[in-house]
Amino acid sequence: MKVLVTGAAGFVGKWVLKIASEEGYDVVGLDIQELGDHIYFDNNYFKYIKSSCQIDDLVKILPEFEGVVHLAAIRPTGDFGINEYIKNIKLASDVIEACRLTSINNLVLISSRSVYSNKDIPWKEEKLNIPLNLYGESKLAVDMLAEFYSEKYGMNIKSLRLAQVLGVGEKSGYLLNTFINRAFKKETLKLFGKGKGERQYIYVKDVAYAILAALEHKNIKGIFNIGIEETIKNSELGLIINRIFDNEGNLEQEINMPEDINIYKMDITKAKDVLEWKPRFTFEEALKDIKKIMENK
């Protein structure tokens, strides 16, 4: 299957190119960045197209492809506002419409657990509520647009709602990445508060495998939660990472600092039943693989 991946120069995009290529797909990356004719990642070169990601440009590119994976988006940051919200919807709507115009029905979109509120844990796909933030609102709007196109035009669009993604290449600044990088350097990890919150994660390699599973189910449409089955308590996070990275005992707890006490957990039953996908890596197995990659680099 020949597949186009938008946002291919990003963290998840590069891993999708790598895994898809290893699994025998004819995969091509697309991004707005100027990268020449190829993306270089993990000692491999992948075919690359520079594009504005707007409809007029996409309809010239898409006809040779059988499937599309849309990863391109503005990621959530502290200054994510209404302009970024509009840009994310515009990016996705252009890709969806271009696929319709070129008769490509097999489309995979990347959504987020941010579409859910903090109620009714674990979250299920059919549950509608107010998202956690404006980024989540943009993802929810795209999910609804995808369902409209699937019903109205007979497209088979799959939206994958990801748990928090971990893996080599993710941008710094998140608690998880900070802990991993500090543990790798044998530095002290600092836990704020009592660590009452819990999070669900997903390894970036499993994200790639979930995308491929969605592509293989050409006649399936809908929204699917993608994550590791278990949640990890914040109080245990540093302990687990330190143990895997041989940094045990190097953890400080600052009780009086503010903390996120929420629980973030999705039900992944639908993805297992319909897409025949399940995570290959537990949280600890993912950490061991990350450690191995970091040591080799």
C-alpha positions as CSV (number, residue, x, y, z in Angstrom):
1,M,0.0,0.0,0.0
2,K,1.3,3.4,-0.9
3,V,0.7,5.8,2.0
4,L,1.2,9.6,2.5
5,V,2.0,10.8,6.0
6,T,1.5,14.5,6.7
7,G,3.5,16.1,9.5
8,A,6.2,13.6,8.7
9,A,9.0,15.7,10.1
10,G,7.6,15.6,13.6
11,F,8.2,13.3,16.5
12,V,5.4,10.7,15.7
13,G,5.8,11.2,11.9
14,K,9.3,10.0,11.8
15,W,8.5,6.9,13.7
16,V,5.5,6.2,11.5
17,L,7.8,6.4,8.4
18,K,10.3,4.0,10.0
19,I,7.8,1.4,11.2
20,A,5.7,1.6,8.1
21,S,8.7,1.1,5.9
22,E,9.9,-1.9,8.0
23,E,6.4,-3.4,7.6
24,G,6.6,-3.2,3.8
25,Y,4.6,-0.1,3.0
26,D,5.6,2.3,0.3
27,V,5.5,5.4,2.5
28,V,6.1,9.0,1.7
29,G,6.4,11.9,4.1
30,L,4.8,15.4,3.6
31,D,5.5,18.5,5.6
32,I,5.6,22.3,5.3
33,Q,9.3,22.3,6.2
34,E,12.1,22.6,3.6
35,L,13.9,19.3,3.9
36,G,15.0,18.5,0.4
37,D,13.9,15.2,-1.2
38,H,14.3,12.9,1.9
39,I,13.8,12.8,5.6
40,Y,16.8,11.3,7.5
41,F,15.9,9.4,10.6
42,D,17.5,6.6,12.6
43,N,20.1,6.0,9.9
44,N,17.4,5.7,7.1
45,Y,16.3,8.0,4.3
46,F,12.6,8.3,3.6
47,K,10.9,9.9,0.6
48,Y,9.6,13.4,1.3
49,I,7.4,16.1,-0.3
50,K,7.3,19.7,0.7
51,S,3.7,21.0,0.6
52,S,1.6,23.8,1.9
53,C,-1.0,21.2,3.0
54,Q,-3.7,23.3,1.4
55,I,-6.4,21.7,-0.8
56,D,-5.1,23.0,-4.2
57,D,-1.7,21.6,-3.5
58,L,-2.9,18.3,-2.0
59,V,-5.1,17.4,-4.9
60,K,-2.1,17.4,-7.2
61,I,-0.2,15.1,-4.8
62,L,-2.7,12.6,-3.6
63,P,-3.9,10.6,-6.7
64,E,-1.0,8.2,-6.6
65,F,-1.7,7.2,-3.0
66,E,-4.0,4.5,-1.5
67,G,-4.1,5.8,2.0
68,V,-3.3,9.0,4.0
69,V,-2.2,9.5,7.6
70,H,-2.8,13.0,8.9
71,L,-0.4,14.0,11.7
72,A,0.2,17.6,10.9
73,A,-1.1,19.9,13.7
74,I,-0.2,22.7,16.1
75,R,0.6,21.0,19.4
76,P,-0.7,22.2,22.8
77,T,1.4,24.8,24.5
78,G,0.7,27.4,27.1
79,D,-0.1,30.0,24.4
80,F,-2.4,27.7,22.4
81,G,-5.4,30.0,21.6
82,I,-8.2,30.6,19.1
83,N,-5.8,31.2,16.2
84,E,-4.1,27.8,16.8
85,Y,-7.5,26.2,17.2
86,I,-8.6,27.5,13.8
87,K,-5.3,26.5,12.1
88,N,-5.7,22.9,13.3
89,I,-9.2,22.6,12.0
90,K,-8.1,24.2,8.7
91,L,-5.2,21.7,8.3
92,A,-7.4,18.7,8.9
93,S,-10.4,19.9,6.8
94,D,-8.1,20.6,3.8
95,V,-6.7,17.1,4.0
96,I,-10.1,15.5,4.4
97,E,-11.6,17.5,1.5
98,A,-8.6,16.8,-0.7
99,C,-9.0,13.1,0.0
100,R,-12.7,13.3,-1.0
101,L,-11.9,15.1,-4.2
102,T,-9.3,12.5,-5.2
103,S,-11.4,9.6,-4.1
104,I,-9.1,8.4,-1.3
105,N,-11.4,6.9,1.3
106,N,-8.9,5.3,3.6
107,L,-7.8,8.2,5.9
108,V,-6.3,8.0,9.4
109,L,-6.4,11.1,11.6
110,I,-4.6,11.6,14.9
111,S,-6.8,12.9,17.8
112,S,-6.1,13.1,21.5
113,R,-7.4,12.2,24.9
114,S,-7.7,15.9,25.5
115,V,-11.2,15.7,23.9
116,Y,-12.4,14.2,27.2
117,S,-13.3,15.9,30.5
118,N,-12.3,14.6,33.9
119,K,-15.6,12.8,34.4
120,D,-16.7,9.2,33.8
121,I,-13.3,7.4,33.9
122,P,-12.4,5.4,31.9
123,W,-13.4,7.4,28.9
124,K,-15.2,5.7,26.0
125,E,-15.4,6.9,22.4
126,E,-19.2,7.6,22.4
127,K,-19.0,9.8,25.5
128,L,-19.5,13.5,24.6
129,N,-18.4,16.1,27.0
130,I,-16.5,19.4,27.3
131,P,-12.8,18.9,26.4
132,L,-9.9,19.6,28.8
133,N,-8.7,22.6,26.8
134,L,-8.9,24.5,23.5
135,Y,-6.5,22.0,21.9
136,G,-9.0,19.3,22.8
137,E,-11.8,21.3,21.3
138,S,-9.9,21.5,18.0
139,K,-9.4,17.7,18.0
140,L,-13.1,17.1,18.9
141,A,-14.2,19.4,16.0
142,V,-12.1,17.4,13.6
143,D,-13.4,14.1,14.9
144,M,-17.0,15.3,14.3
145,L,-16.0,16.6,10.8
146,A,-14.5,13.2,10.0
147,E,-17.7,11.4,11.1
148,F,-19.7,13.8,8.8
149,Y,-17.6,13.1,5.8
150,S,-17.7,9.3,6.5
151,E,-21.5,9.3,6.6
152,K,-22.1,11.9,3.9
153,Y,-19.5,10.8,1.3
154,G,-18.9,7.2,2.1
155,M,-15.4,7.7,3.3
156,N,-13.7,5.4,5.9
157,I,-12.0,7.9,8.2
158,K,-10.5,6.6,11.4
159,S,-9.7,9.0,14.3
160,L,-7.2,7.7,16.8
161,R,-7.4,9.4,20.2
162,L,-3.9,9.0,21.7
163,A,-2.9,8.8,25.3
164,Q,0.2,10.7,26.2
165,V,2.9,9.5,23.8
166,L,6.4,8.6,25.0
167,G,9.5,7.8,23.0
168,V,12.9,9.0,21.8
169,G,12.6,12.3,19.9
170,E,9.7,13.8,21.8
171,K,10.2,17.5,22.6
172,S,11.5,18.3,26.1
173,G,9.5,20.0,28.8
174,Y,7.0,17.4,29.8
175,L,7.3,15.7,33.2
176,L,7.8,12.2,31.7
177,N,10.6,13.3,29.3
178,T,12.2,15.4,32.0
179,F,12.3,12.3,34.3
180,I,13.7,10.0,31.5
181,N,16.4,12.5,30.5
182,R,17.5,13.2,34.1
183,A,17.5,9.5,35.0
184,F,19.6,8.7,31.9
185,K,22.1,11.3,33.1
186,K,21.9,9.9,36.7
187,E,20.5,13.2,38.0
188,T,17.9,13.8,40.7
189,L,14.2,13.6,39.8
190,K,11.8,16.0,41.5
191,L,8.2,15.0,42.2
192,F,5.8,17.8,43.0
193,G,3.1,17.2,45.6
194,K,2.1,13.7,46.7
195,G,1.8,12.3,43.3
196,K,-1.9,11.5,43.5
197,G,-2.6,11.8,39.8
198,E,-2.6,9.0,37.3
199,R,-1.8,8.9,33.6
200,Q,-2.2,6.6,30.7
201,Y,0.6,6.5,28.2
202,I,1.3,5.0,24.8
203,Y,4.7,4.2,23.2
204,V,5.4,5.9,19.9
205,K,6.1,2.6,18.2
206,D,2.6,1.3,19.3
207,V,1.1,4.5,17.8
208,A,2.7,3.6,14.5
209,Y,1.4,0.0,14.7
210,A,-2.1,1.4,15.6
211,I,-2.0,3.6,12.5
212,L,-1.0,0.7,10.3
213,A,-3.9,-1.4,11.8
214,A,-6.3,1.4,11.0
215,L,-5.0,1.6,7.4
216,E,-5.4,-2.2,6.9
217,H,-9.0,-1.9,7.9
218,K,-9.9,-0.1,4.8
219,N,-13.6,-0.4,5.2
220,I,-13.8,0.6,8.8
221,K,-14.6,4.1,10.0
222,G,-15.0,5.7,13.5
223,I,-13.2,6.9,16.6
224,F,-10.8,4.7,18.5
225,N,-8.9,5.2,21.9
226,I,-5.2,4.2,21.7
227,G,-3.2,3.7,24.9
228,I,-1.5,1.2,27.2
229,E,-4.1,-0.6,29.2
230,E,-2.9,0.4,32.6
231,T,-2.4,3.9,34.2
232,I,0.7,4.9,36.1
233,K,0.4,6.9,39.3
234,N,2.5,10.0,39.4
235,S,3.9,8.8,42.8
236,E,5.3,5.7,41.1
237,L,6.5,7.3,37.9
238,G,9.9,8.4,39.1
239,L,10.5,5.2,41.0
240,I,9.8,3.1,37.9
241,I,12.0,5.3,35.6
242,N,14.8,5.4,38.1
243,R,14.7,1.6,38.4
244,I,14.8,1.0,34.6
245,F,17.6,3.6,34.2
246,D,19.7,2.4,37.1
247,N,19.2,5.6,39.0
248,E,17.4,4.2,42.1
249,G,17.2,6.4,45.2
250,N,17.8,9.6,43.2
251,L,14.3,11.1,43.8
252,E,13.2,14.1,45.8
253,Q,9.5,14.9,46.7
254,E,8.5,18.5,47.1
255,I,5.2,18.1,49.0
256,N,4.2,21.7,49.0
257,M,4.4,22.2,45.3
258,P,1.2,22.2,43.2
259,E,0.3,19.0,41.4
260,D,-2.1,17.6,38.9
261,I,-4.3,15.1,40.8
262,N,-6.5,14.1,37.9
263,I,-6.8,10.6,36.4
264,Y,-6.4,10.3,32.7
265,K,-7.6,6.9,31.4
266,M,-9.3,5.7,28.2
267,D,-11.1,2.4,27.5
268,I,-9.3,0.8,24.5
269,T,-11.7,-2.1,24.0
270,K,-13.1,-0.8,20.8
271,A,-9.6,-0.6,19.1
272,K,-8.9,-4.1,20.2
273,D,-12.2,-5.5,18.9
274,V,-12.6,-3.5,15.7
275,L,-9.1,-2.7,14.6
276,E,-7.6,-5.9,16.0
277,W,-4.9,-3.8,17.6
278,K,-3.4,-3.9,21.1
279,P,-0.3,-2.4,22.5
280,R,2.9,-4.4,22.1
281,F,4.7,-2.6,24.9
282,T,3.8,-2.2,28.5
283,F,5.0,1.0,30.2
284,E,8.1,-0.6,31.6
285,E,8.9,-2.4,28.3
286,A,8.7,0.9,26.5
287,L,11.1,2.5,29.0
288,K,13.5,-0.4,28.5
289,D,13.4,0.1,24.7
290,I,13.9,3.8,25.1
291,K,16.9,3.2,27.3
292,K,18.4,0.9,24.7
293,I,17.9,3.4,21.9
294,M,19.4,6.2,24.0
295,E,22.4,4.1,24.9
296,N,23.0,3.2,21.3
297,K,22.9,6.8,20.3
